[in-house]
Amino acid sequence: MTAFIEAWKVLKMGQEDGAAGVAMHHDLPSYMEEAMNQTAEKRKKREKANKLRQRVSDHDEDSKVIQYYKDNHPQWFNEWKDGAGE
């Protein structure tokens, strides 16, 4: 169960249990903080995965360009690869 659901349960307990639920409210900030931390972690993982996908996509595009020059201009490509023109 996620921390958000746990926080929601604690909030609901406070409404139903009266005085006993008031003591539980002291844990509510902890539950909410944990829920926010989990959300932040999910966002970070998603951003990291997106960056990795973009790098793979960029690499694929670069490899297609390199392959084109290698196939269509082999002499120039080999000279360039060996450091000619620097």
C-alpha positions as CSV (number, residue, x, y, z in Angstrom):
1,M,0.0,0.0,0.0
2,T,1.3,3.4,-0.8
3,A,2.1,6.0,1.8
4,F,-0.6,8.3,0.4
5,I,-3.3,5.6,1.1
6,E,-1.9,5.1,4.6
7,A,-2.0,8.9,5.2
8,W,-5.6,8.9,4.0
9,K,-6.5,6.1,6.3
10,V,-5.0,8.0,9.3
11,L,-7.0,11.1,8.3
12,K,-10.2,9.1,8.1
13,M,-9.5,7.4,11.5
14,G,-9.2,10.8,13.1
15,Q,-12.8,11.6,11.9
16,E,-14.2,8.3,13.2
17,D,-12.3,7.6,16.4
18,G,-12.5,11.0,18.0
19,A,-9.8,11.4,20.7
20,A,-7.9,8.2,19.7
21,G,-7.7,9.5,16.1
22,V,-6.3,12.9,17.3
23,A,-3.1,11.1,18.5
24,M,-2.8,9.4,15.0
25,H,-2.8,12.9,13.4
26,H,0.6,13.4,14.7
27,D,1.8,10.8,12.2
28,L,0.0,12.3,9.3
29,P,2.9,14.6,8.3
30,S,5.2,11.6,8.3
31,Y,2.8,9.7,6.0
32,M,2.4,12.8,3.7
33,E,6.2,13.3,3.6
34,E,6.7,9.7,2.6
35,A,4.0,9.9,-0.1
36,M,5.7,13.0,-1.5
37,N,9.1,11.3,-1.4
38,Q,7.7,8.3,-3.3
39,T,6.2,10.7,-5.9
40,A,9.6,12.5,-6.3
41,E,11.4,9.2,-6.7
42,K,9.0,8.0,-9.4
43,R,9.5,11.4,-11.2
44,K,13.3,11.0,-11.0
45,K,13.1,7.4,-12.3
46,R,10.8,8.5,-15.2
47,E,13.1,11.4,-16.1
48,K,16.2,9.2,-16.0
49,A,14.5,6.6,-18.2
50,N,13.4,9.4,-20.6
51,K,17.0,10.7,-20.8
52,L,18.3,7.2,-21.4
53,R,15.8,6.6,-24.2
54,Q,16.8,9.9,-25.8
55,R,20.5,9.0,-25.6
56,V,19.7,5.6,-27.3
57,S,17.7,7.4,-30.0
58,D,20.5,9.9,-30.6
59,H,23.0,7.1,-30.8
60,D,20.8,5.2,-33.4
61,E,20.6,8.4,-35.5
62,D,24.3,9.0,-35.3
63,S,25.1,5.4,-36.2
64,K,22.8,5.8,-39.3
65,V,24.8,8.9,-40.4
66,I,28.1,7.1,-39.9
67,Q,26.9,4.0,-41.7
68,Y,25.8,6.2,-44.7
69,Y,29.2,7.8,-45.1
70,K,30.9,4.5,-44.5
71,D,28.9,2.9,-47.3
72,N,28.7,5.8,-49.8
73,H,32.1,7.5,-49.2
74,P,34.4,4.7,-48.0
75,Q,37.7,6.4,-49.0
76,W,36.9,9.7,-47.3
77,F,35.4,7.9,-44.3
78,N,38.5,5.7,-43.8
79,E,40.8,8.8,-44.1
80,W,38.6,10.7,-41.7
81,K,38.6,7.8,-39.3
82,D,42.4,7.7,-39.4
83,G,42.6,11.4,-38.5
84,A,43.0,13.0,-41.9
85,G,42.0,16.6,-42.1
86,E,42.6,17.5,-38.5
